[in-house]
Structure formats: C-alpha cells, structure tokens
Amino acid sequence: MQPSVPPVPRTRHTPRADGFTLVELLITLVIAGLLLALAVPSFNRLMASSRLTTQANNAVNLLSYARAEAAKRGVNVQISANGAITALPPNAASQALTQAVTMPAGISSTSPVATLIATPLGLLRAPSASTGYAGLVADLSSTALSTDNHRCIYLYTGTMVASCTDSQTCNASAPNATCK
C-alpha cells in the first residue's frame, strides 16, 4: 500500500491588477518634482554662462577675421566696438565686410575703444596710433549670472588676444587678479 499524501489546503487567492498604487505614483511625482526643482536653476545658469562665453568667442573671432581680411586685401580694416568690420582701401570708398553684431537679451558689451584698425601686417592698433593696441578690448557681461558674469577680452602688443572670466568689471589695462 502506498502512503497517503495529505491534501493541500486550498487558499483563496484574489488576483491583483498589475500597475502602480496611488501612493507609489504620488511618491514618484514628489521625487521627480524635487529633482526638477534642484536641476532647473543650475541648467539656467549653465545656459546663461554658455551664451556669454559664445559672445566672447564671437568677439575674439571678429578680431581674427579683421586681421585676416586686412592681410588678404592688403589694406587697413576697421573693426568697430559693435562688431562691424569695414575695409578702408586708400583713395576709394570704404567697403562693409560685416554688419554690427546684435547682442542677445541680457548680455551687454562695453569697450574703452570705439574702433581698432587691423593693418595688412596683422597688427591691431587704435586709429591714431602707430603701435599695437594693448589693453581691454571688450567687457561682456550678463545680468542673468551673479558670479563669473564678465568675460574680459584683452589685446597684447596688437597681436595676441586673450580672454578671461571674472565676477567684477574688467580692468581697462590688464586682467584683475581674480580673472581666470
């Protein structure tokens, strides 16, 4: 004879629908909201800083473009503080090469020099000077940033361009000690 196996007790099992409970959904939404609240200000600061740096890079590129055009054309080329570049051929009408640059909202530009002249030899100088310009070319600043809100663009001996980031107004002759 075979041993008898006790019967397995039957339990009532109610099927549960797959998905999330209301509590799980609310907890997920609260966590997502907190993460979003922390990330948005950092993202906005990153975007404002990126826009300011892009404008500083554009200003440096305009200086290089003016020098290249002067060398290519063999004539002086004028670059205005607003970014307009004009060829100045002798005994002929001036010829616009670029138009003024429109600054994005929230970014301002100040410059101690109204214009610079790029010579065919690649020297950037003040209009009345014969030697290369040295000093601040532009101070780009943003109202959307509380720190590191200035991009200072300097020219050395009329040939070397350098830029740095600062939290205060750019010094006219040389970078501040805090400029990085």
LOMAR-545576 format. One record per residue (C-alpha): residue number from 0; residue in one letter; x, y, z. Coordinates in steps of 0.1 Angstrom, whole numbers, padded with zeros to 4 digits. Layout:
(atom NUM; A; (X; Y; Z))
...
***
This chain:
(atom 0; M; (0000; 0000; 0000))
(atom 1; Q; (0011; 0034; -0007))
(atom 2; P; (0013; 0061; 0019))
(atom 3; S; (-0013; 0087; 0016))
(atom 4; V; (-0004; 0122; 0008))
(atom 5; P; (-0022; 0148; 0029))
(atom 6; P; (-0043; 0171; 0007))
(atom 7; V; (-0030; 0205; 0000))
(atom 8; P; (-0053; 0231; 0016))
(atom 9; R; (-0070; 0254; -0008))
(atom 10; T; (-0065; 0291; -0001))
(atom 11; R; (-0084; 0317; -0017))
(atom 12; H; (-0062; 0339; -0038))
(atom 13; T; (-0076; 0371; -0052))
(atom 14; P; (-0058; 0382; -0083))
(atom 15; R; (-0043; 0417; -0081))
(atom 16; A; (-0042; 0440; -0111))
(atom 17; D; (-0007; 0449; -0123))
(atom 18; G; (0002; 0486; -0121))
(atom 19; F; (0010; 0513; -0095))
(atom 20; T; (-0009; 0522; -0065))
(atom 21; L; (-0018; 0558; -0059))
(atom 22; V; (0007; 0561; -0031))
(atom 23; E; (0036; 0548; -0053))
(atom 24; L; (0026; 0573; -0081))
(atom 25; L; (0025; 0602; -0057))
(atom 26; I; (0059; 0594; -0042))
(atom 27; T; (0074; 0591; -0077))
(atom 28; L; (0059; 0625; -0086))
(atom 29; V; (0072; 0642; -0055))
(atom 30; I; (0107; 0629; -0060))
(atom 31; A; (0106; 0639; -0097))
(atom 32; G; (0094; 0674; -0087))
(atom 33; L; (0122; 0678; -0061))
(atom 34; L; (0149; 0667; -0087))
(atom 35; L; (0134; 0691; -0112))
(atom 36; A; (0133; 0720; -0087))
(atom 37; L; (0170; 0714; -0080))
(atom 38; A; (0181; 0710; -0116))
(atom 39; V; (0163; 0739; -0133))
(atom 40; P; (0183; 0768; -0117))
(atom 41; S; (0216; 0750; -0124))
(atom 42; F; (0206; 0745; -0160))
(atom 43; N; (0195; 0781; -0164))
(atom 44; R; (0229; 0793; -0150))
(atom 45; L; (0247; 0769; -0174))
(atom 46; M; (0228; 0783; -0204))
(atom 47; A; (0234; 0819; -0194))
(atom 48; S; (0271; 0812; -0189))
(atom 49; S; (0273; 0794; -0223))
(atom 50; R; (0256; 0823; -0241))
(atom 51; L; (0281; 0848; -0225))
(atom 52; T; (0311; 0826; -0234))
(atom 53; T; (0297; 0822; -0270))
(atom 54; Q; (0296; 0860; -0274))
(atom 55; A; (0331; 0863; -0261))
(atom 56; N; (0343; 0837; -0286))
(atom 57; N; (0325; 0856; -0313))
(atom 58; A; (0343; 0888; -0304))
(atom 59; V; (0377; 0871; -0305))
(atom 60; N; (0368; 0856; -0339))
(atom 61; L; (0358; 0890; -0352))
(atom 62; L; (0393; 0904; -0343))
(atom 63; S; (0409; 0874; -0361))
(atom 64; Y; (0386; 0879; -0391))
(atom 65; A; (0395; 0916; -0393))
(atom 66; R; (0432; 0908; -0392))
(atom 67; A; (0428; 0881; -0419))
(atom 68; E; (0408; 0904; -0442))
(atom 69; A; (0435; 0931; -0438))
(atom 70; A; (0462; 0907; -0447))
(atom 71; K; (0442; 0892; -0476))
(atom 72; R; (0432; 0925; -0491))
(atom 73; G; (0464; 0944; -0484))
(atom 74; V; (0445; 0973; -0469))
(atom 75; N; (0436; 0986; -0434))
(atom 76; V; (0404; 0971; -0420))
(atom 77; Q; (0384; 0988; -0393))
(atom 78; I; (0365; 0970; -0366))
(atom 79; S; (0340; 0989; -0345))
(atom 80; A; (0331; 0982; -0309))
(atom 81; N; (0297; 0970; -0322))
(atom 82; G; (0314; 0943; -0343))
(atom 83; A; (0310; 0960; -0378))
(atom 84; I; (0341; 0954; -0400))
(atom 85; T; (0349; 0977; -0428))
(atom 86; A; (0377; 0976; -0454))
(atom 87; L; (0395; 1010; -0458))
(atom 88; P; (0412; 1010; -0492))
(atom 89; P; (0433; 1041; -0500))
(atom 90; N; (0417; 1066; -0524))
(atom 91; A; (0384; 1045; -0526))
(atom 92; A; (0352; 1042; -0507))
(atom 93; S; (0352; 1021; -0477))
(atom 94; Q; (0336; 0986; -0481))
(atom 95; A; (0315; 0970; -0453))
(atom 96; L; (0326; 0934; -0447))
(atom 97; T; (0303; 0926; -0418))
(atom 98; Q; (0274; 0943; -0401))
(atom 99; A; (0271; 0952; -0364))
(atom 100; V; (0266; 0923; -0340))
(atom 101; T; (0233; 0922; -0321))
(atom 102; M; (0238; 0911; -0285))
(atom 103; P; (0213; 0886; -0271))
(atom 104; A; (0190; 0899; -0244))
(atom 105; G; (0206; 0900; -0210))
(atom 106; I; (0242; 0905; -0224))
(atom 107; S; (0258; 0939; -0226))
(atom 108; S; (0292; 0949; -0240))
(atom 109; T; (0313; 0979; -0230))
(atom 110; S; (0346; 0988; -0246))
(atom 111; P; (0372; 1015; -0239))
(atom 112; V; (0380; 1018; -0276))
(atom 113; A; (0354; 1027; -0302))
(atom 114; T; (0374; 1013; -0331))
(atom 115; L; (0405; 0993; -0339))
(atom 116; I; (0424; 0992; -0372))
(atom 117; A; (0438; 0959; -0385))
(atom 118; T; (0468; 0966; -0407))
(atom 119; P; (0479; 0943; -0436))
(atom 120; L; (0507; 0931; -0414))
(atom 121; G; (0482; 0918; -0389))
(atom 122; L; (0487; 0945; -0362))
(atom 123; L; (0456; 0958; -0344))
(atom 124; R; (0460; 0994; -0333))
(atom 125; A; (0440; 1024; -0323))
(atom 126; P; (0431; 1047; -0353))
(atom 127; S; (0455; 1074; -0343))
(atom 128; A; (0483; 1051; -0331))
(atom 129; S; (0512; 1036; -0350))
(atom 130; T; (0519; 1009; -0325))
(atom 131; G; (0498; 0979; -0315))
(atom 132; Y; (0470; 0983; -0290))
(atom 133; A; (0474; 0968; -0255))
(atom 134; G; (0445; 0966; -0231))
(atom 135; L; (0409; 0958; -0227))
(atom 136; V; (0390; 0954; -0260))
(atom 137; A; (0356; 0944; -0246))
(atom 138; D; (0339; 0936; -0213))
(atom 139; L; (0309; 0913; -0220))
(atom 140; S; (0286; 0909; -0190))
(atom 141; S; (0253; 0891; -0182))
(atom 142; T; (0226; 0901; -0158))
(atom 143; A; (0214; 0865; -0156))
(atom 144; L; (0245; 0855; -0136))
(atom 145; S; (0255; 0865; -0101))
(atom 146; T; (0291; 0853; -0102))
(atom 147; D; (0315; 0848; -0131))
(atom 148; N; (0293; 0872; -0151))
(atom 149; H; (0320; 0891; -0170))
(atom 150; R; (0341; 0879; -0200))
(atom 151; C; (0371; 0902; -0204))
(atom 152; I; (0388; 0903; -0238))
(atom 153; Y; (0423; 0917; -0239))
(atom 154; L; (0448; 0925; -0267))
(atom 155; Y; (0485; 0925; -0261))
(atom 156; T; (0510; 0943; -0284))
(atom 157; G; (0483; 0944; -0310))
(atom 158; T; (0487; 0908; -0319))
(atom 159; M; (0478; 0884; -0290))
(atom 160; V; (0442; 0881; -0279))
(atom 161; A; (0433; 0867; -0245))
(atom 162; S; (0401; 0863; -0226))
(atom 163; C; (0392; 0855; -0190))
(atom 164; T; (0362; 0851; -0168))
(atom 165; D; (0356; 0874; -0138))
(atom 166; S; (0329; 0883; -0112))
(atom 167; Q; (0337; 0920; -0114))
(atom 168; T; (0340; 0947; -0140))
(atom 169; C; (0371; 0941; -0163))
(atom 170; N; (0401; 0963; -0156))
(atom 171; A; (0410; 0986; -0186))
(atom 172; S; (0447; 0979; -0187))
(atom 173; A; (0453; 0943; -0175))
(atom 174; P; (0432; 0915; -0161))
(atom 175; N; (0421; 0917; -0125))
(atom 176; A; (0438; 0892; -0101))
(atom 177; T; (0405; 0873; -0099))
(atom 178; C; (0402; 0869; -0137))
(atom 179; K; (0405; 0832; -0146))
***
